Amino acid sequence: MDAELEVSRESVRILFIDDDSIVLKAARLLLARQGYEMFEARSAAEGRSLIDTTSFELILLDLNFSRGAMTGSEGLNFLSEVMQKAPDSVVVVVTAHSGVNIAVKAIRLGAHDFITKPWRNERFLEAVNDGLAASRQRRSVRQQAGDSETTTTSLLGHSRDMDLVRHLIARSAPTDASVLITGGAGMGKALAAEHIHRGSRRRDRPFVRFHVALAPPDRLEAQLESRIREAEGATLLLHNIEALPQSALERVGEALRSGVRILSTTQLGTAELEGTVLAERGLTYQLATVEIAIPPLRDRREDIAAIAEHYSRVYARRYGRDFEPLDPEALQRLSDHDWPGGVRQLMQLVERSIVLGRPIAELLAAAPPEGAEGGIGAASGLNLQQSERRLIERSLLRHGSNVTRAALELGLTRAALYRRMQKYGL
């Protein structure tokens, strides 16, 4: 039987990432005759945005995107990211005859197959259908394992700080080491934990999450015990570990010793953790075999434009709008902003711009100065909930997202402040 007949064409999505419009057109026509839907991306940035919004069974990846590039380094670097973001998608690399050695290297890194340009149509379809069959098998295995998640949002930015974050994730993920992820609100700590899980040997086992600060105090220990049991032989993510009460620390230590892999997040630095009950029980070092610090946007302003462009594509696609590259004025205004709410705040502004059809520069220009009454997008005549949110935002901004200090200023416990931050998406 012809291999292509073994794969159902219903709802099959194929992404081809290549900067050559002629190559994309040839592939699109060939695949259309076979009944397949092909999406196109002419850069890694476009491909990244599509992968974040659409699940693809097969990804065809050119190894050189920039004009005149021949080393394949761009494609090889992006290949690693694609495999982490879309573990069920099968990647077939596409390269010129002279790049066969590079393609072989890509296969060693995890690509399923390679196609050389110019291709023979029979060989092209053979690689496509074989890749789709492999993708179907992967998804079947994951469904049997009870894990329906197939994509993980990108950790965006190519500053030295974010390159280090990705390096630490790649090094620590395949191990069973405990990892502590630090950073301010909205910076992507949970996302980094998801990337670690995706790259681990336990990725087909449960990924159990527990928000320490959001648990009712009278039921915290019981809920924690339940999550630990769920995570036996698997991975447990503890959000906001600085809120762990002393009575729960012994159970967390037992979980570590019993083989549960624990990933944890905190808005405190390691020095500040030294003053908590975690340090008193020696648990800080057990939870932080590896520490990954996600820096605030104000310390890596060169990443802001790439993040904004990415989510402009994502939200334009989500809301059925045409994507328009950000103009220099908008990029400059975004870069000049300090973003106390982190990537989450930047995403919200970009989404608002797409939904309302208003330029980002206009929205930023209309916003009060940071730290002033209201914050970005504030309206006059705030109701009680809006006022409470703005009060919390300003306190967190004054204290550099240090929840402990903000809670003291606001007269709240850390747990109460965390619950309000969760409520308002801070």
C-alpha positions as semicolon CSV with decimal commas, in nm:
position;residue;x (nm);y (nm);z (nm)
1;M;0,000;0,000;0,000
2;D;0,123;0,353;-0,082
3;A;0,257;0,515;0,237
4;E;0,045;0,826;0,187
5;L;-0,275;0,620;0,203
6;E;-0,189;0,507;0,554
7;V;-0,225;0,860;0,695
8;S;-0,561;1,031;0,726
9;R;-0,562;1,377;0,575
10;E;-0,842;1,508;0,797
11;S;-0,727;1,800;1,012
12;V;-0,361;1,743;0,927
13;R;-0,160;2,065;0,962
14;I;0,188;2,105;0,818
15;L;0,412;2,405;0,883
16;F;0,691;2,493;0,640
17;I;0,949;2,745;0,766
18;D;1,161;2,878;0,479
19;D;1,258;3,226;0,361
20;D;1,229;3,130;-0,009
21;S;0,882;3,210;-0,145
22;I;0,937;2,992;-0,454
23;V;1,014;2,687;-0,238
24;L;0,706;2,754;-0,025
25;K;0,481;2,787;-0,329
26;A;0,609;2,461;-0,480
27;A;0,552;2,274;-0,153
28;R;0,208;2,428;-0,102
29;L;0,087;2,320;-0,448
30;L;0,229;1,970;-0,407
31;L;0,076;1,920;-0,062
32;A;-0,258;2,069;-0,167
33;R;-0,288;1,802;-0,438
34;Q;-0,251;1,543;-0,161
35;G;-0,522;1,706;0,049
36;Y;-0,291;1,853;0,314
37;E;-0,316;2,202;0,466
38;M;0,017;2,386;0,473
39;F;0,099;2,692;0,683
40;E;0,391;2,915;0,583
41;A;0,649;3,106;0,785
42;R;0,939;3,299;0,633
43;S;1,142;3,340;0,950
44;A;1,200;3,174;1,284
45;A;0,999;3,452;1,449
46;E;0,694;3,382;1,232
47;G;0,734;3,009;1,286
48;R;0,757;3,058;1,661
49;S;0,432;3,255;1,668
50;L;0,247;2,996;1,458
51;I;0,369;2,711;1,681
52;D;0,242;2,899;1,985
53;T;-0,109;2,929;1,838
54;T;-0,151;2,614;1,630
55;S;-0,074;2,246;1,682
56;F;0,116;2,098;1,388
57;E;0,163;1,732;1,309
58;L;0,466;1,799;1,088
59;I;0,713;2,087;1,067
60;L;0,934;2,128;0,761
61;L;1,232;2,338;0,865
62;D;1,485;2,510;0,642
63;L;1,825;2,537;0,811
64;N;1,925;2,882;0,678
65;F;1,694;3,183;0,709
66;S;1,915;3,487;0,654
67;R;2,027;3,594;0,310
68;G;2,360;3,431;0,226
69;A;2,361;3,206;0,534
70;M;2,507;2,860;0,469
71;T;2,622;2,718;0,804
72;G;2,279;2,593;0,918
73;S;2,338;2,728;1,268
74;E;2,013;2,929;1,265
75;G;1,806;2,623;1,185
76;L;1,990;2,397;1,429
77;N;1,937;2,646;1,713
78;F;1,568;2,680;1,624
79;L;1,532;2,302;1,594
80;S;1,608;2,259;1,964
81;E;1,347;2,520;2,054
82;V;1,084;2,363;1,827
83;M;1,135;2,017;1,975
84;Q;1,088;2,156;2,325
85;K;0,783;2,367;2,235
86;A;0,608;2,105;2,023
87;P;0,728;1,761;2,136
88;D;0,459;1,577;1,938
89;S;0,537;1,752;1,611
90;V;0,777;1,566;1,385
91;V;1,049;1,783;1,229
92;V;1,186;1,719;0,881
93;V;1,473;1,949;0,787
94;V;1,508;2,085;0,434
95;T;1,853;2,171;0,299
96;A;2,053;2,208;-0,020
97;H;2,262;1,918;-0,150
98;S;2,572;2,083;-0,007
99;G;2,413;2,079;0,339
100;V;2,375;1,704;0,381
101;N;2,632;1,699;0,664
102;I;2,433;1,968;0,843
103;A;2,113;1,769;0,794
104;V;2,276;1,462;0,946
105;K;2,371;1,675;1,246
106;A;2,007;1,788;1,271
107;I;1,894;1,424;1,282
108;R;2,137;1,359;1,564
109;L;1,972;1,648;1,747
110;G;1,629;1,490;1,703
111;A;1,499;1,571;1,353
112;H;1,309;1,280;1,200
113;D;1,438;1,301;0,841
114;F;1,575;1,544;0,584
115;I;1,489;1,652;0,231
116;T;1,743;1,803;-0,009
117;K;1,670;2,092;-0,246
118;P;1,577;2,069;-0,524
119;W;1,369;1,770;-0,426
120;R;1,199;1,495;-0,623
121;N;0,826;1,506;-0,553
122;E;0,817;1,135;-0,473
123;R;1,091;1,173;-0,213
124;F;0,926;1,485;-0,068
125;L;0,591;1,309;-0,021
126;E;0,761;1,000;0,119
127;A;0,930;1,209;0,390
128;V;0,607;1,397;0,463
129;N;0,392;1,086;0,499
130;D;0,651;0,901;0,704
131;G;0,678;1,202;0,935
132;L;0,300;1,225;0,974
133;A;0,282;0,857;1,066
134;A;0,551;0,911;1,333
135;S;0,363;1,214;1,467
136;R;0,042;1,014;1,495
137;Q;0,226;0,746;1,692
138;R;0,373;1,004;1,932
139;R;0,034;1,159;1,999
140;S;-0,121;0,819;2,059
141;V;0,144;0,739;2,321
142;R;0,085;1,070;2,500
143;Q;-0,292;1,027;2,499
144;Q;-0,253;0,682;2,652
145;A;-0,032;0,842;2,918
146;G;-0,315;1,087;2,993
147;D;-0,125;1,402;2,894
148;S;-0,307;1,600;2,627
149;E;-0,079;1,905;2,637
150;T;0,134;1,925;2,326
151;T;0,275;2,276;2,310
152;T;0,455;2,508;2,543
153;T;0,474;2,883;2,491
154;S;0,814;3,026;2,399
155;L;1,065;3,170;2,640
156;L;1,133;3,472;2,424
157;G;1,436;3,696;2,392
158;H;1,794;3,658;2,280
159;S;1,974;3,871;2,535
160;R;2,267;3,713;2,716
161;D;2,046;3,678;3,025
162;M;1,779;3,480;2,841
163;D;2,038;3,270;2,659
164;L;2,168;3,176;3,005
165;V;1,815;3,090;3,123
166;R;1,762;2,859;2,825
167;H;2,107;2,705;2,875
168;L;2,032;2,625;3,239
169;I;1,694;2,478;3,144
170;A;1,853;2,259;2,877
171;R;2,124;2,137;3,115
172;S;1,898;2,070;3,413
173;A;1,587;1,934;3,236
174;P;1,715;1,580;3,153
175;T;1,832;1,529;3,511
176;D;1,624;1,465;3,824
177;A;1,774;1,766;4,003
178;S;1,546;2,001;4,195
179;V;1,529;2,347;4,038
180;L;1,444;2,680;4,200
181;I;1,318;2,947;3,958
182;T;1,329;3,306;4,083
183;G;1,192;3,627;3,933
184;G;0,929;3,896;3,963
185;A;0,557;3,866;3,896
186;G;0,467;3,799;3,534
187;M;0,819;3,708;3,421
188;G;0,749;3,347;3,317
189;K;0,863;3,133;3,610
190;A;0,587;2,876;3,556
191;L;0,667;2,873;3,184
192;A;1,032;2,795;3,258
193;A;0,916;2,506;3,480
194;E;0,703;2,372;3,194
195;H;1,006;2,379;2,964
196;I;1,206;2,182;3,221
197;H;0,929;1,922;3,246
198;R;0,903;1,895;2,866
199;G;1,275;1,827;2,840
200;S;1,289;1,577;3,125
201;R;1,288;1,199;3,130
202;R;0,960;1,224;3,321
203;R;0,777;1,421;3,053
204;D;0,526;1,139;2,997
205;R;0,443;1,126;3,368
206;P;0,216;1,370;3,555
207;F;0,326;1,730;3,601
208;V;0,153;1,826;3,926
209;R;0,119;2,192;4,027
210;F;0,047;2,340;4,370
211;H;0,009;2,713;4,448
212;V;0,125;2,735;4,807
213;A;0,013;3,093;4,868
214;L;-0,335;3,035;4,726
215;A;-0,420;2,733;4,941
216;P;-0,654;2,797;5,238
217;P;-0,432;2,789;5,550
218;D;-0,654;2,533;5,725
219;R;-0,635;2,295;5,428
220;L;-0,286;2,367;5,297
221;E;-0,113;2,064;5,445
222;A;-0,387;1,825;5,334
223;Q;-0,381;1,965;4,981
224;L;-0,002;1,951;4,971
225;E;-0,008;1,588;5,085
226;S;-0,256;1,507;4,808
227;R;-0,037;1,673;4,541
228;I;0,273;1,491;4,664
229;R;0,095;1,158;4,631
230;E;-0,011;1,250;4,276
231;A;0,352;1,330;4,194
232;E;0,504;1,001;4,311
233;G;0,768;0,905;4,055
234;A;0,684;1,224;3,864
235;T;0,732;1,602;3,897
236;L;0,579;1,851;4,142
237;L;0,583;2,227;4,081
238;L;0,551;2,434;4,400
239;H;0,459;2,796;4,329
240;N;0,568;3,059;4,584
241;I;0,763;2,833;4,817
242;E;0,839;3,123;5,050
243;A;0,478;3,088;5,168
244;L;0,530;2,729;5,291
245;P;0,451;2,707;5,664
246;Q;0,705;2,542;5,891
247;S;0,464;2,256;5,962
248;A;0,473;2,151;5,593
249;L;0,851;2,154;5,544
250;E;0,915;1,804;5,674
251;R;0,671;1,656;5,423
252;V;0,839;1,842;5,137
253;G;1,176;1,706;5,248
254;E;1,033;1,353;5,259
255;A;0,898;1,398;4,905
256;L;1,244;1,495;4,781
257;R;1,400;1,192;4,945
258;S;1,133;0,959;4,806
259;G;1,212;1,047;4,445
260;V;0,958;1,319;4,365
261;R;1,126;1,576;4,146
262;I;1,041;1,920;4,282
263;L;1,052;2,239;4,078
264;S;0,971;2,553;4,273
265;T;0,922;2,922;4,214
266;T;0,964;3,231;4,428
267;Q;0,970;3,607;4,390
268;L;1,241;3,629;4,653
269;G;1,612;3,609;4,583
270;T;1,822;3,341;4,750
271;A;1,956;3,595;4,997
272;E;1,601;3,684;5,105
273;L;1,512;3,315;5,133
274;E;1,787;3,285;5,393
275;G;1,559;3,471;5,631
276;T;1,267;3,231;5,594
277;V;1,176;2,902;5,761
278;L;1,303;2,723;5,450
279;A;1,660;2,814;5,542
280;E;1,606;2,727;5,906
281;R;1,522;2,370;5,805
282;G;1,801;2,351;5,544
283;L;1,546;2,309;5,269
284;T;1,656;2,603;5,053
285;Y;1,962;2,420;4,923
286;Q;1,772;2,095;4,871
287;L;1,517;2,276;4,655
288;A;1,783;2,472;4,466
289;T;2,029;2,217;4,331
290;V;1,999;2,441;4,026
291;E;1,882;2,802;4,050
292;I;1,745;2,982;3,746
293;A;1,689;3,356;3,780
294;I;1,462;3,517;3,520
295;P;1,564;3,884;3,491
296;P;1,309;4,168;3,466
297;L;1,247;4,328;3,128
298;R;1,409;4,652;3,239
299;D;1,739;4,463;3,261
300;R;1,711;4,316;2,910
301;R;1,549;4,586;2,703
302;E;1,686;4,436;2,382
303;D;1,429;4,154;2,423
304;I;1,124;4,378;2,441
305;A;1,080;4,433;2,066
306;A;1,101;4,062;1,987
307;I;0,845;3,977;2,256
308;A;0,606;4,248;2,136
309;E;0,637;4,142;1,771
310;H;0,577;3,779;1,866
311;Y;0,257;3,847;2,056
312;S;0,139;4,088;1,788
313;R;0,145;3,792;1,549
314;V;-0,015;3,562;1,806
315;Y;-0,306;3,794;1,887
316;A;-0,358;3,904;1,527
317;R;-0,405;3,540;1,436
318;R;-0,624;3,470;1,739
319;Y;-0,860;3,760;1,665
320;G;-0,857;3,729;1,285
321;R;-0,671;4,057;1,227
322;D;-0,394;4,135;0,981
323;F;-0,047;4,137;1,137
324;E;0,134;4,466;1,097
325;P;0,498;4,504;1,210
326;L;0,545;4,757;1,487
327;D;0,675;5,094;1,373
328;P;0,997;5,248;1,511
329;E;0,807;5,487;1,739
330;A;0,618;5,203;1,903
331;L;0,933;4,994;1,946
332;Q;1,114;5,288;2,107
333;R;0,827;5,356;2,348
334;L;0,811;4,990;2,443
335;S;1,186;4,976;2,501
336;D;1,178;5,288;2,721
337;H;0,909;5,140;2,949
338;D;1,016;4,952;3,264
339;W;0,733;4,691;3,262
340;P;0,691;4,632;3,637
341;G;0,430;4,367;3,555
342;G;0,678;4,175;3,342
343;V;0,608;3,992;3,018
344;R;0,246;3,942;3,125
345;Q;0,192;4,320;3,132
346;L;0,352;4,361;2,788
347;M;0,134;4,081;2,648
348;Q;-0,177;4,250;2,785
349;L;-0,091;4,580;2,619
350;V;-0,023;4,414;2,283
351;E;-0,350;4,221;2,304
352;R;-0,542;4,538;2,388
353;S;-0,385;4,709;2,087
354;I;-0,492;4,427;1,854
355;V;-0,846;4,403;1,995
356;L;-0,912;4,781;1,992
357;G;-0,724;4,845;1,669
358;R;-0,528;5,124;1,837
359;P;-0,151;5,173;1,793
360;I;0,065;5,064;2,084
361;A;0,239;5,401;2,086
362;E;-0,099;5,571;2,135
363;L;-0,193;5,343;2,426
364;L;0,140;5,401;2,597
365;A;0,126;5,776;2,539
366;A;-0,216;5,790;2,703
367;A;-0,099;5,601;3,011
368;P;0,004;5,788;3,327
369;P;0,374;5,773;3,420
370;E;0,483;5,453;3,594
371;G;0,424;5,475;3,965
372;A;0,159;5,744;3,918
373;E;-0,204;5,693;4,013
374;G;-0,364;5,434;3,792
375;G;-0,092;5,273;3,580
376;I;-0,126;5,157;3,220
377;G;-0,476;5,165;3,086
378;A;-0,632;5,302;3,404
379;A;-0,967;5,472;3,367
380;S;-1,115;5,757;3,566
381;G;-1,376;5,669;3,822
382;L;-1,216;5,344;3,936
383;N;-1,441;5,107;4,126
384;L;-1,329;4,934;4,445
385;Q;-1,172;4,633;4,274
386;Q;-0,986;4,853;4,025
387;S;-0,859;5,073;4,306
388;E;-0,737;4,769;4,503
389;R;-0,557;4,636;4,195
390;R;-0,383;4,969;4,132
391;L;-0,284;4,993;4,499
392;I;-0,126;4,647;4,484
393;E;0,046;4,725;4,152
394;R;0,203;5,042;4,292
395;S;0,321;4,867;4,608
396;L;0,481;4,585;4,410
397;L;0,645;4,841;4,183
398;R;0,789;5,036;4,477
399;H;0,934;4,719;4,627
400;G;1,066;4,566;4,305
401;S;0,800;4,288;4,306
402;N;0,907;4,179;4,656
403;V;0,584;4,028;4,783
404;T;0,694;4,014;5,148
405;R;0,769;4,388;5,166
406;A;0,458;4,482;4,967
407;A;0,240;4,271;5,197
408;L;0,386;4,445;5,504
409;E;0,318;4,787;5,352
410;L;-0,039;4,691;5,261
411;G;-0,110;4,533;5,598
412;L;-0,172;4,190;5,449
413;T;-0,024;3,846;5,500
414;R;0,178;3,713;5,208
415;A;-0,089;3,449;5,145
416;A;-0,362;3,716;5,129
417;L;-0,156;3,927;4,892
418;Y;-0,085;3,629;4,670
419;R;-0,457;3,552;4,651
420;R;-0,528;3,908;4,540
421;M;-0,244;3,897;4,286
422;Q;-0,392;3,576;4,143
423;K;-0,737;3,734;4,135
424;Y;-0,614;4,035;3,938
425;G;-0,368;3,847;3,719
426;L;-0,062;4,024;3,864
